[in-house]
Amino acid sequence: FLAIDAEGLDLSHIDDPAHLVVQDWDRSLQDSQNLCSFFIPSILDKTLCPEGKHVIHVYSSGGEPYEPWEKLTPGTEEYEAYKKERVE
């Protein structure tokens, strides 16, 4: 779980604290980067965190292969460029 600053974030339109995002329903939900689920329990139970904050749990199936990253050094230009590429 991660606590987030939700000051000014209007989540009043969300009734269900659980959300599922699937990139491709023709692929297995276990495939790398095909599924992401979000759970925000503080939408239902305001006592879980202070006002203006929310708690969120995020799960993603599979993951990023480590091999391309192991040769990179965090903070280097090459690392930052690859990170930007992978985010897109």
GIFEN-V76579 format. One record per residue. SS is DSSP state (@ for helix, = for strand, . for the rest). PSI is psi in whole degrees, -180 to 180 (999 if undefined). D_FIRST is the distance of its C-alpha to the first C-alpha in Angstrom with 1 decimal. Layout:
((SS & PSI & D_FIRST) (SS & PSI & D_FIRST))
This chain:
((. & 148 & 0.0) (= & 135 & 3.8) (= & 136 & 6.8) (= & 151 & 9.7) (= & 115 & 13.4) (. & 17 & 14.8) (. & 122 & 18.2) (. & -2 & 20.7) (. & 115 & 18.4) (. & 107 & 20.0) (. & 15 & 17.9) (. & -20 & 20.6) (. & -8 & 21.8) (. & 115 & 18.8) (. & -34 & 19.6) (. & 121 & 17.3) (. & -7 & 13.5) (= & 131 & 13.4) (= & 145 & 14.8) (= & 129 & 16.2) (= & 123 & 18.0) (= & 126 & 20.6) (. & -43 & 22.8) (. & 108 & 25.8) (. & -13 & 26.4) (. & -12 & 29.3) (. & 162 & 27.1) (. & 143 & 25.2) (. & -15 & 21.6) (. & -12 & 21.1) (. & 146 & 22.7) (. & 128 & 21.0) (. & 27 & 19.3) (. & -20 & 20.7) (= & 140 & 17.7) (= & 127 & 14.3) (= & 144 & 12.4) (= & 138 & 10.2) (= & 122 & 9.0) (. & 81 & 9.1) (@ & -24 & 9.9) (@ & -9 & 11.1) (@ & -38 & 13.9) (. & -34 & 15.4) (. & 97 & 14.6) (@ & -12 & 15.3) (@ & -6 & 15.2) (@ & -21 & 11.4) (. & 165 & 11.8) (. & 159 & 15.0) (. & 140 & 17.1) (. & 3 & 16.6) (= & 159 & 12.8) (= & 159 & 10.0) (= & 136 & 6.4) (= & 142 & 5.4) (= & 130 & 4.5) (= & 133 & 7.4) (= & 137 & 9.8) (= & 134 & 13.3) (. & 151 & 16.3) (. & -140 & 18.3) (. & -175 & 17.8) (. & 128 & 19.9) (. & 139 & 23.0) (. & -31 & 23.2) (@ & -46 & 26.9) (@ & -26 & 27.4) (@ & -27 & 25.1) (@ & -22 & 26.6) (. & -4 & 29.8) (. & 149 & 28.2) (. & 122 & 27.6) (. & 138 & 24.7) (. & -15 & 26.3) (. & 162 & 29.4) (@ & -43 & 30.8) (@ & -43 & 30.6) (@ & -49 & 26.9) (@ & -39 & 26.1) (@ & -43 & 28.4) (@ & -38 & 26.8) (@ & -44 & 23.2) (@ & -41 & 24.6) (@ & -44 & 26.3) (@ & -29 & 23.3) (@ & -36 & 21.2) (. & 999 & 24.1))
